[in-house]
Each structure stands twice: as C-alpha cells, then as structure tokens.
C-alpha cells in the first residue's frame, strides 16, 4: 500500500497528458488561410504551466513547512535541477505542440501521443541505466520491454480510429465528396 498515492498521481498525469494531445489539436485553426498561428495557443499553455506550477509549488511548500529560500547553500540544487526539469518539460511541451500543429489538415493526436509516451518510457529507462552505470549488466528483459514498447506504439497508432467521412462534422452536415472521391464521368454520360 506504500505505492498507492504515487500510483494515483501517476494515473492523474497519464489522464491529463493523454488528453493534452486531443485538446491542443482543438486549438489549431484549420481555416485557409489560418486566422492565427499554431503558436498562439502555446502562449496560454505556458501561462497555464506558470500559474499551476508556481501556485501549486508554493502551496505544496507551505503544506510541507518549507522555506522560500531558493539561492545559495544547499537549496541551490533544488533551484538548478528544478529549472533544468522545467526547461525540459517546456521544451517537450513545445515539441509536442509543434508536432500536433504542424500536420497538413487536422492534427492527429492518435499518431503523436503513442510516440511521445512510448518514447518517454524508453528514454527514462535508458537514462536510469546510464546513471547507474550498468549498461552491460542491464537485464535483457529491459531491451525486450523496449522493443515491445515500439511494437505497442505502432499498434496503438495504427489501430486507433482516425475518423472517417464526415468526421468532425456538425450533426446534420453531410460529407461532400472531394474531387478525388467524386466518380469520374464516362464518355457516354457527357453526351
């Protein structure tokens, strides 16, 4: 039972980050020409990160009875590593947002998100192996697991429903055939 709370928080992270891709896909303007750049939503992604991270962090520090000294002495490690972690998180969010908003046409979170999360699991495992300096003594099942992650990513991305004709249409709207979908006229129909 000592892992209950960490697992609950990990599930909360998976739920929030799993919904991040589909949510940021809705922030994309698909009109031609676009009415706003793909990075306008990212500014408010940053605002949300700032508000929640600073407010939540300060509240958590208060609850834990921490002080608000960040520089000098032993606390400088928290500041340095926290800033580095925040930088990686922000760069990851920028990269994920860029992936979602750089599609021609509608963004495809069902393709991007499995790559992000499968890749993150594998990178975490590799960093852990490198930090422990046990690359040669790593259990072979680790590599099998990483291979299965790649297989899983491909399967999830391949078999997630991608929508079909009329996907994203409002109720009552019909799917108009594009020129590529329209049946070709034959010579005897034109006469």
VENVEN-V312266 format. One record per residue. N is the residue number from 1. PHI is phi in whole degrees, 0 to 359 (999 if undefined). PSI is psi in whole degrees, -180 to 180 (* if undefined). OMEGA is omega as a letter, one per 20 degrees, with the letter a starting at -180 (999 if undefined). Layout:
n->N phi->PHI psi->PSI omega->OMEGA
n->N phi->PHI psi->PSI omega->OMEGA
//
This chain:
n->1 phi->999 psi->-8 omega->a
n->2 phi->290 psi->-13 omega->r
n->3 phi->261 psi->3 omega->a
n->4 phi->300 psi->-52 omega->a
n->5 phi->296 psi->-47 omega->r
n->6 phi->301 psi->-38 omega->r
n->7 phi->292 psi->-39 omega->r
n->8 phi->298 psi->-44 omega->r
n->9 phi->294 psi->-37 omega->r
n->10 phi->295 psi->-40 omega->r
n->11 phi->295 psi->-40 omega->r
n->12 phi->301 psi->-41 omega->r
n->13 phi->296 psi->-46 omega->r
n->14 phi->299 psi->-41 omega->r
n->15 phi->295 psi->-49 omega->a
n->16 phi->296 psi->-48 omega->a
n->17 phi->288 psi->-30 omega->r
n->18 phi->293 psi->-31 omega->r
n->19 phi->273 psi->-12 omega->a
n->20 phi->300 psi->-49 omega->a
n->21 phi->301 psi->-54 omega->r
n->22 phi->299 psi->-33 omega->a
n->23 phi->290 psi->-45 omega->a
n->24 phi->292 psi->-26 omega->r
n->25 phi->297 psi->-34 omega->r
n->26 phi->289 psi->-17 omega->a
n->27 phi->279 psi->-10 omega->a
n->28 phi->279 psi->133 omega->r
n->29 phi->273 psi->116 omega->a
n->30 phi->264 psi->4 omega->r
n->31 phi->292 psi->152 omega->r
n->32 phi->244 psi->117 omega->i
n->33 phi->286 psi->156 omega->a
n->34 phi->295 psi->141 omega->r
n->35 phi->277 psi->-19 omega->r
n->36 phi->212 psi->156 omega->a
n->37 phi->287 psi->159 omega->r
n->38 phi->297 psi->-16 omega->a
n->39 phi->263 psi->-3 omega->r
n->40 phi->298 psi->-44 omega->r
n->41 phi->297 psi->-31 omega->a
n->42 phi->297 psi->-32 omega->r
n->43 phi->302 psi->-43 omega->a
n->44 phi->279 psi->-19 omega->r
n->45 phi->297 psi->-44 omega->r
n->46 phi->296 psi->-41 omega->r
n->47 phi->299 psi->-44 omega->r
n->48 phi->297 psi->-44 omega->r
n->49 phi->302 psi->-47 omega->a
n->50 phi->299 psi->-49 omega->a
n->51 phi->297 psi->-48 omega->a
n->52 phi->289 psi->-42 omega->a
n->53 phi->293 psi->-47 omega->a
n->54 phi->289 psi->-47 omega->r
n->55 phi->295 psi->-47 omega->r
n->56 phi->294 psi->-40 omega->r
n->57 phi->296 psi->-46 omega->r
n->58 phi->297 psi->-41 omega->r
n->59 phi->296 psi->-44 omega->r
n->60 phi->298 psi->-40 omega->r
n->61 phi->298 psi->-42 omega->r
n->62 phi->298 psi->-46 omega->a
n->63 phi->298 psi->-39 omega->a
n->64 phi->276 psi->-1 omega->r
n->65 phi->73 psi->26 omega->a
n->66 phi->282 psi->162 omega->r
n->67 phi->264 psi->170 omega->a
n->68 phi->255 psi->31 omega->r
n->69 phi->269 psi->125 omega->a
n->70 phi->245 psi->-20 omega->a
n->71 phi->241 psi->144 omega->r
n->72 phi->85 psi->150 omega->r
n->73 phi->64 psi->-152 omega->a
n->74 phi->292 psi->-27 omega->a
n->75 phi->292 psi->-17 omega->a
n->76 phi->296 psi->-28 omega->r
n->77 phi->296 psi->-40 omega->r
n->78 phi->297 psi->-40 omega->a
n->79 phi->293 psi->-48 omega->a
n->80 phi->296 psi->-52 omega->a
n->81 phi->291 psi->-35 omega->r
n->82 phi->297 psi->-42 omega->r
n->83 phi->294 psi->-41 omega->r
n->84 phi->297 psi->-45 omega->r
n->85 phi->297 psi->-42 omega->r
n->86 phi->297 psi->-39 omega->r
n->87 phi->297 psi->-45 omega->r
n->88 phi->296 psi->-41 omega->r
n->89 phi->297 psi->-44 omega->a
n->90 phi->292 psi->-42 omega->r
n->91 phi->295 psi->-39 omega->r
n->92 phi->297 psi->-43 omega->r
n->93 phi->294 psi->-39 omega->r
n->94 phi->296 psi->-43 omega->r
n->95 phi->294 psi->-43 omega->r
n->96 phi->295 psi->-44 omega->r
n->97 phi->298 psi->-42 omega->r
n->98 phi->298 psi->-41 omega->r
n->99 phi->298 psi->-44 omega->a
n->100 phi->291 psi->-32 omega->a
n->101 phi->260 psi->3 omega->a
n->102 phi->258 psi->4 omega->r
n->103 phi->293 psi->146 omega->r
n->104 phi->284 psi->122 omega->a
n->105 phi->84 psi->-154 omega->a
n->106 phi->292 psi->134 omega->r
n->107 phi->299 psi->154 omega->a
n->108 phi->236 psi->81 omega->r
n->109 phi->298 psi->-27 omega->a
n->110 phi->292 psi->-17 omega->r
n->111 phi->266 psi->-45 omega->a
n->112 phi->288 psi->-47 omega->a
n->113 phi->297 psi->-41 omega->r
n->114 phi->298 psi->-36 omega->r
n->115 phi->295 psi->-44 omega->a
n->116 phi->300 psi->-52 omega->a
n->117 phi->284 psi->-38 omega->r
n->118 phi->295 psi->-41 omega->r
n->119 phi->294 psi->-41 omega->a
n->120 phi->297 psi->-41 omega->r
n->121 phi->299 psi->-45 omega->a
n->122 phi->292 psi->-41 omega->r
n->123 phi->296 psi->-42 omega->r
n->124 phi->301 psi->-43 omega->r
n->125 phi->295 psi->-44 omega->r
n->126 phi->296 psi->-44 omega->r
n->127 phi->298 psi->-41 omega->r
n->128 phi->298 psi->-42 omega->r
n->129 phi->296 psi->-45 omega->a
n->130 phi->293 psi->-39 omega->r
n->131 phi->294 psi->-33 omega->r
n->132 phi->276 psi->-4 omega->r
n->133 phi->53 psi->40 omega->a
n->134 phi->235 psi->38 omega->a
n->135 phi->302 psi->-45 omega->a
n->136 phi->287 psi->-25 omega->a
n->137 phi->259 psi->10 omega->r
n->138 phi->296 psi->140 omega->r
n->139 phi->300 psi->131 omega->r
n->140 phi->303 psi->-26 omega->r
n->141 phi->294 psi->-22 omega->r
n->142 phi->300 psi->-46 omega->a
n->143 phi->292 psi->-36 omega->r
n->144 phi->298 psi->-45 omega->r
n->145 phi->300 psi->-42 omega->r
n->146 phi->294 psi->-37 omega->r
n->147 phi->296 psi->-41 omega->r
n->148 phi->294 psi->-32 omega->r
n->149 phi->298 psi->-46 omega->r
n->150 phi->299 psi->-45 omega->r
n->151 phi->299 psi->-44 omega->r
n->152 phi->298 psi->-42 omega->r
n->153 phi->300 psi->-47 omega->a
n->154 phi->298 psi->-43 omega->a
n->155 phi->293 psi->-45 omega->a
n->156 phi->296 psi->-46 omega->a
n->157 phi->294 psi->-34 omega->a
n->158 phi->283 psi->-35 omega->a
n->159 phi->253 psi->3 omega->r
n->160 phi->287 psi->134 omega->r
n->161 phi->302 psi->130 omega->a
n->162 phi->256 psi->13 omega->a
n->163 phi->79 psi->161 omega->r
n->164 phi->222 psi->-157 omega->r
n->165 phi->305 psi->131 omega->r
n->166 phi->85 psi->-2 omega->a
n->167 phi->299 psi->128 omega->r
n->168 phi->87 psi->1 omega->r
n->169 phi->277 psi->152 omega->r
n->170 phi->285 psi->152 omega->r
n->171 phi->305 psi->135 omega->r
n->172 phi->96 psi->-18 omega->r
n->173 phi->278 psi->142 omega->r
n->174 phi->259 psi->162 omega->r
n->175 phi->272 psi->113 omega->r
n->176 phi->277 psi->135 omega->a
n->177 phi->291 psi->136 omega->r
n->178 phi->280 psi->165 omega->r
n->179 phi->306 psi->-35 omega->r
n->180 phi->290 psi->-27 omega->a
n->181 phi->270 psi->-20 omega->a
n->182 phi->292 psi->139 omega->r
n->183 phi->293 psi->140 omega->a
n->184 phi->287 psi->141 omega->r
n->185 phi->284 psi->144 omega->r
n->186 phi->260 psi->163 omega->a
n->187 phi->299 psi->-37 omega->a
n->188 phi->285 psi->-16 omega->r
n->189 phi->276 psi->-20 omega->a
n->190 phi->276 psi->-11 omega->a
n->191 phi->273 psi->* omega->999
//
